[in-house]
């Protein structure tokens, strides 16, 4: 199917369920070192995902855009398909903003108390990044 239509087969999977499994025109992914976009025919790669939004273009209609917030995972990109394995995924309207704000405050507190521990700073930064990505995603819900 993907070969005839020049569309990607995109699959977003968490341990709990399959969130998305459809053809799409493009997908934007939050890699650890920044966002990248995948189109049909992209070079094969495997990447670690960071906190941010997976944005799928054209998944259920030419003009549709679907957004899922993920905190961590991996993606495999092949020429005609993208598989996203995420630790969790939420639609923007499912995000609990007060809880994300509490997570952000906890991350800043961990940062302030990290002292000389590089591991503590890394963990605090992870918590802060996840919270900020959730808050930003919730603010962009349609």
GINOR-V883654 format. One record per helix or strand. SS is the DSSP state (alpha for helix, beta for strand). FROM is the first residue (numbers start at 1). LEN is the number of residues. If there is no record, write none. Layout:
ss=<SS:SS>
from=<FROM:FROM>
len=<LEN:LEN>
//
This chain:
ss=<alpha:beta:beta:beta:beta:beta:beta:beta:beta:beta:beta:alpha:alpha:alpha>
from=<2:8:18:26:34:45:52:65:73:81:89:92:97:118>
len=<4:6:7:6:6:5:6:6:6:6:2:3:16:22>
//
